[in-house]
Amino acid sequence: MNSLIKLELARALRNRKFLFFSVIYPSALFLLIAGNADSTAKVDGTGLTIPTYMMVSMASFGALTAVLMGNSERIAKERESGWVRQLRLTTLPGRGYVLAKTAGAAVVSLPSIVIVFVVAAAVKDVRLDAWQWFALTGSIWAGSLVFAALGVAIGYLATGDAVRPITMITYFGLSMLGGLWMPETTFPRWLQDIAKWLPTHAYAALGRAIEQSQAPRAQDIAILAVFFVLFAGGAAWLYRKDTLKA
Amino acid sequence: MTTTAAATTSVVGFESVTKVYGSVRAVDGLTLDLHPGETVALLGPNGAGKSTTLDLLLGLKHADSGAVRVFGTSPREAIVAGRVGAMLQSGGLMDEVTVGELVKLACDLHPKPFRATDVLARAGISGIADRKVDKLSGGQAQRVRFALATAGDSDLIVLDEPTTGMDVSARQAFWATMREQADQGRTVLFATHYLEEADAIADRVLVLHRGRLLADGTAAEIKAKAGARRVSFDLEGEIDQAALRRLPFLNSIDVSGQTVRIQSTDADATVHALYGLGVYPRNLEVAGLGLEQAFVAITEAEEAKQS
């Protein structure tokens, strides 16, 4: 299985479009949104400056992009092309394929997180304690597994033609409504009530709690856990269905 | 290995295996045994159930009834033990990687791997090892698939229509590659709808039609059977059907009005004997049968024998 992970990784690092969207794009978007913002102005009710706030949003967004796009489109395409069937004729255990895909995406998501941090610290003077940087990296990286599972589920649900639009709608919907692109405090009340139940919202909230030196809220952890179980369970069910049918 | 051992150790065993899709019986009560060292062609027209049979054999599909054993175990166990290498007809390849990387992966995943450079050489693709998989011609992609199937020291090699997309000369070169596998003592099973291909490589041919095993014999035997031709003619006056039925090499005969239609495995001899009956056939036509029609002819002959 290690050799498949290695190859998936080599392939991910070779794909310029994928690298651009998952590694460069979140940092660029961060500069675009937070670039002209006053480094001392606070986002309402958070005590965080706009660059600090947006840094977590964009790091989460970058990790989400890498794992969601990396999994869903590839899996759907390779299911259709028959490569998944060919792999089933090897000693690779059934889950090995999904694990290799997720591992490959996770390795790309790490630099996407770190580069947003570096840009935020260098250009917008975001300052945090050392433990906060490490905890942020760890929690955003680990939290991206929720969306990796979602990517796998979409990959086994959608056909090769439908996978891109489905992924895009899910991806933009979750990013925007979860408050990754703009603070959800700018949303109307009713939308805020919906947004706070989204996994992307809980995901970014975890990172913000670390920036605020607070313990993460139990509700956010619970939301992420429930979505992970939902997505992973759905992925496992769809995977089994696909295997029986193929 | 002694002959008795060969007879008792079955490489592949199908026992009354049935696979149904909706109302179509893709594989219908199939029973067969493959023995060590055989090179076996699974021959049949499109839709005969060849791919389904191979999918069942490889554990990609599960039989609705009956049992599939590979080296006495389940297909999956045989694959995990590294005893089976396979190439699928629609086997997509991982893109954005090179041929060499992909073959290396197949070697890494095999319990008894060969060296990747040897596998590439044997499949005749050393020269394109650095090429990206998505930049291959159809024939080259088939060779890459073949390399994946032969990445390790498997005892059984399964190939589903391996020469699809190849021109005549590429096809013949590929047959030599396949024969090498058989010469190394492996059991080789391949599906094809070319009688010529079965004849060139296989020492045993299984003819599949509508999910059933129609014939099982040497390529020469199958060729004799499938080489049937159709003879049709008109006769005037009273037709002596009993005499016509005694004509040699008949597969089937159909008399409607004054027209007689015969399927014969040796049309020349049949026509010669027809004149010997002292009749005067008009509008005599002798035409070859396509493979599919030939299979139908065999079926009808088999059914006629049974009834």
Interface residues (C-beta under 8 A of the other chain):
Chain A: N2 S3 L4 L7 A10 R11 R14 N15 E78 E80 S81 G82 W83 V84 R85 Q86 R88 L89 T90 T91 L92 L244 A246
Chain B: L58 G59 L60 K61 H62 I79 V80 G82 V84 G85 A86 L88 S90 G91 G92 L93 M94 E96 V97 E101 L102 K104 L105 A106 D108 L109 H110 P111 R145 L148 A149
